[in-house]
Amino acid sequence: MKARKIILLSLGLFLWVWGTAQAQPAREWEDYKGRFLTGDGRIVDFIQDRVSHSEGQGYGLLLAAINDEPRTFSIIWKWTQDNLRMRKGDSLHAWKWGRRPNGQWAVLDYNNATDGDILIAWALLMGSDKWKNETYRAQAREIIKSIRENLIVQRRGVHYLLPGYYGFTPKEGEVLNPSYMILSAFKKFGQAEEPKFWKKVHEDSLEVLKKTAFGRLGLPADWVLIGESGASVYEKRSRLFGYEAIRTLLYLAWDGNLKAIPGPQALLDMYKKLGYVPLSVDLVQNNISLEEGPGGYYALYGRVARDLGEAGLSQALFQKASQKVQGEKEDYYSHILYLLSQIEIKL
């Protein structure tokens, strides 16, 4: 997402009901497909110059499986294979595809983004289970094997998930992205292969999330550094709980572990005082953005409120989210968060 101007407010001043995935309103999913899914299976991020990401393709596959649409799933998967499966030596996906300076539409960066590969493999396992498609299962296992062999490192007895194949192991330690730790996916991977390994990855990832809850609110950062001396906000990339880390709320909720860190409840308490959902929280200076977050953020807060037992607040937040996303015609990410916040994950 393009950088946005962030106005800060001192944090010191302010110390729906839905059912299973099958009950998700069809109209919301249809609207999403009509806006962001091309006829040949590409999920378009309009805000970022109409590029596509492995993450976006993964989310699209996940929603197609959840909504029981094998044809949509097949179309998205075919485009993903044809255009992002361009790396040599592994089964990972190039993370970014778009228009090059010469006008050609092609891969822009051959490095992978680990969350995209996790989402794709997880969706393939879902599709395999739902439609009895063993080809999808075999393809998922290939990707999972590449994630296991290339993207998970063991340091000091802990399994760490690297955000990409290269670029995240400086001398100081390991650079991690907490929002790539999709806990429910790790449980599902353990049903497909190497159960002890994936159980350890799940346990260690949850511990990493606990140890990287920073600032007065106890929130995960967009990027963290893990070294010999412990964990810290990786300020070279971001010092915020923002665009990246907001997803940790969803993944903790899906995993039934929202109470593992203090942040979710602290965010609800903050919302009650502020009256709006901020775009970000500065975890180093303990400042809150005065800029309001998009509708998808409100939906995530609504999901948190529901899972923490605040039904009335949850309903109000989802109503606000619904109003906001209707005006966010080109914000694919906000719409994704809005849709995913309304589903249950059952393994």
Beta strands, then each sheet from edge to edge (+ up, - down):
strand 1: 8-10
strand 2: 52-53
strand 3: 96-99
strand 4: 105-109
strand 5: 152-155
strand 6: 158-161
strand 7: 174-176
strand 8: 213-214
strand 9: 219-220
strand 10: 224-227
strand 11: 230-233
strand 12: 240-241
strand 13: 281-282
strand 14: 287-289
sheet 1: 1+ 14- 13+ 12-
sheet 2: 2+ 3- 4+
sheet 3: 5+ 6-
sheet 4: 7+ 10- 11+
sheet 5: 8+ 9-
end
